[in-house]
Amino acid sequence: MTRRLDGSRTGTEHGIAMITVLLVVFITSGLTAIMFYNSLHGATATGRNRCWGAAVHIAESGVNDAIAKLQNTAGIAPTGSVTGDTAEGTYEFRVTALARNRYQIDSVGTCGPGGSVSASRRLRVTMAPPRSFRYALFSLSDVTTKNNNVVCGDIWANTFVVVYKNDEVLSADDPGCAGKDTAGSGSINAATGSVTLQNNSIVSGDVWTGGYDSSGNAVSNSGTIGGNVTSSSSTPGCADDPEHAKYDVDGGSIGGNVKAWGNLTGGASVAGTVTPFVCATAPTPRPIPTYTFNEANYPPGTVQTFASPGAFNTYLAANGNSLSGTFYVEGGSSTNAIDLTGVKIAGDTTIVAAAAPIDGGNGVGAVLGNTDDKILVLVSYYAGAASSCTTNGGNPGDCAISFKNNFQQSDNTAVLLYAPNGPVGFKNNAEFHGAIYANNIQVKNNMTVVYDPTVEQTVGFGEVTLDITQWLECTPGAVTTTGC
């Protein structure tokens, strides 16, 4: 700084002050800009995060809309893409009808006006008939297997089960069932009755009972049980037998533990722990899955109705060498049955007998050379008596569904037999893949019954039409039926 002769100073200090002011203004402006940017970025990120969370809910709204449309149209999928709005954004979905009453729903939900704060998410939901069948043999009353039979899977009876001599109930991984594409642990449940195993019979899984036989035994075992045995009363608190006079587990070899309301008798050999006089929970009797015939459940143009078994038998005589489709047969009686002798199945086939028995004669086969997976569903509402559905002598008589001799079934064909009002009789030298659900079941002579999980979800069965079986989130993108 300099001083003039008159005592005044030069303007150097004024320049420095200006520079200082400019620096302060510059720094303040920079800080303000940073704060504004951070605030804007935070608002953008918050908005995008909110949209990201909302987008999946919007896509779910599309899925729910698709399900509602399937329900309102009895399973007819809407054509093309369908759009809709919610308070948070828009969705677009497409429904693809798959085989055997299954549906794929692809839905995209979009939130936000566009730009950096918008978000889209894509869902794929698969729907199918509910899981109705898990047992190889299911009976509303009893199950009896007679003479050299093998059951690969589980057995359920609401009353009692008798496993005759040399019969076997095996798990899916047992060597006797290996390679048969089965499931199950080889267990027996008798909800309100007993289980009897005759000489040389085998049950590889557990045995669970809720009653007793005329000798007071819950389990009469002259064979081998590989798993645990549980004997209890179906009366709450086991109050029907306070003295433990019944519910005994008698004889045989048991590879697991024994828990019984009664005692262990008859020199039984038990590898595990024995706990007598304990009231375990008994099995609860189960209803048979419901079936509702609805033409809309099947592919268009594949359903035919016949006024009588005779009319349908005439059709089979001309077309039974390569049968597929859905057939509803009215009328019928014990002397007016559907006759499937010699019929061969070429594709998915459902036969519903409103009142007639179904006589398989000497077997139903699969078309040779046809390697496509197939399901044969036989439904009979005939109400024959179990005592009349005999497996003695000739063809099983007065059964709702009956088969005799050399039932031929290729490994790519699964069969479901369903008879809620009457018995099913199966006899002589057959290998059956699928499940049998009936009022009563009688199996006799060199039969192999293999539970096939293919029938677990079958069209028309269950209290609901469709269940969600898969729910996936896919890579965000446009609604499409490919890639996920």
Secondary structure, 3 states (H helix, E strand, C coil): CCECCCCCECCHHHHHHHHHHHHHHHHHHHHHHHHHHHHHHHHHHHHHHHHHHHHHHHHHHHHHHHHHHHHHCCCCCCCCEEEEECCCEEEEEEEEEECCCEEEEEEEEEECCCHHHCEEEEEEEEEECCCCCCCCEEECCCEEEECCCEEECCEEECCCEEECCCCEEECCCCHHHCCCCCCCCCCEEECCCCEEECCCCEECCCEEECCCCCCCEEEEECCEECCCEEECCCCHHHCCCCCCCCCEEECCEECCCEEECCCEECCCEECCCEECCCCCCCCCCCCCCCECCCHHHCCCCCEEEECCHHHHHHHHHHHCCCEEEEEEECCCECCECEECCCCEEEEEEEEEECCCCEECCCCCEECCCCCCCEEEEEEECCCCCCCCCCCCCCCCCCCCEEEECCCCCCCCEEEEEEEEEEEEEEECCEEEEEEEEEEEEEEECCEEEEECHHHCCCCCECCCCCEEEEEEEECCCCCCCCCC
